[in-house]
Amino acid sequence: MSLSHARAGLAASAKCWQARTPARTAGLLNLRRRMSAPSATQHPPLETQEDWTEFQLRNAEYESLISFYSDYGSTQNRENTFQPHHPLHRPTPPQSLTVSHLMAASAHMGHSQSLMNPNFLPYAYGVRAGITIIDLDQTVPLLRRAAQVVRAVAARGGAVLFVGTRPDLRPIVRRAAERVGERAFHLGEKWRAGTLTNKAEVFSADTLREYQVNPDLVVFLNPISNLHAIRECASQTIPTMAVVDSNVDPRVVMYPIPANDESTRTAELIAGVLSIAGREGVAIRNEELERMAERAKRIQRGREAAVDRP
C-alpha cells in the first residue's frame, strides 16, 4: 500500500468518526463518565421506593447503551465470557468440548518429568521447564468416548458412581451425581475396604436383598488415592474410568482420561462433561419408557376392542 493510499484511508476513517450523530457521541461520553465515577462500583444503599426506581432506570439505561454500542466494540459479555464457576454450575456439553476448554482449566499440566510413568508416554506432548505437558489433542477424543460410555450406561438404567475423596472434589462429585439423577451416586469420603469384594461383612442382609450394591460404572477423579477401589472394581468386572495424570499408569482403568488430576477446575470440567452425558442418557431412557408405555396402552386398547366386538 502506498503512502497516498494510507493517507486517504486515514482521512476516510476520520470522516466516518466525525459523521457520528451528536446523540451517539454524547451517549458514549456519558457512559464513559459514569463508568469512571466512584459510584459506578459502589452504589448507595436503597432505602426508599424512589431509590429503587432510580436504580432500575439507571441499570436499564446502562444496558441500552451497552446494547447500542456493542456493534462498535467486542462482542464479549458476562454470558459468553468464561468464568471460573462455569464448569461447576454450567458445564460444557460433550459435543461442545474443545482443546480450549481443557487448556483454560490447566488440564495440560502434568507432573515432573522424573515422575512420569513410562506407560503414559503416548499421551505426553513434551516437557517444558521440567514439567510434562499432556497432549490435549488425545484427551478430547478420549473424554468424548468416556462421555458416550456414561450416556450408554445411563440410557440402560445403570448406576453410575462418581468418586472424589479430596476435600475440593467432594462438591464436584455431589453436583455431578445430582445432575445425572437418581441412578447416580457420589463418594467423597474414604473408600471402605471390602465394599465390593466383601459385601456380606460390610452390608447387612436386608441391604443386599433390597438394594443394588455393585455400580455399573465408576468414575474416579483422583485414582492415585483410590487404587484399592479400582482393584475391587476390576475383581468384580465393573468398568472404570479415571482422570490419569502423567504419574499414573493409564492401564489401571478401562477408560483413561489424560489430564491434570490435581486441578480442581479440570475435575469440574471433566465431571461436568460426564454428568451432562449421563443426564442425556437418562432422558433417552425416559423417552424409551414413555414409548413402551404408550405402545402397551395401544395393545391393551386393541385387545379390549377385540373382546367387545360381537
Secondary structure, 3 states (H helix, E strand, C coil): CCHHHHHHHHHHHHHHHHCCCHHHHHHHHHHHHHHHCHHHCCCCCCCCHHHHHHHHHHHHHHHHHHHHHHHHCCCCCCCCCCCCCHHHHCCCCHHHCCHHHHHHCCCCEEEEHHHCCHHHHHHEEEEECCEEEECHHHHHHHHHHHHHHHHHHHHCCCCEEEECCCHHHHHHHHHHHHHHCCCEEEECCCCCCCCCCCHHHHCCHHHHHHCCCCCCEEEECCHHHHHHHHHHHHHCCCCEEEEECCCCCHHHCCEEEECCCCCHHHHHHHHHHHHHHHHHHHHHHHHHHHHHHHHHHHHHHHHHHHHHCC
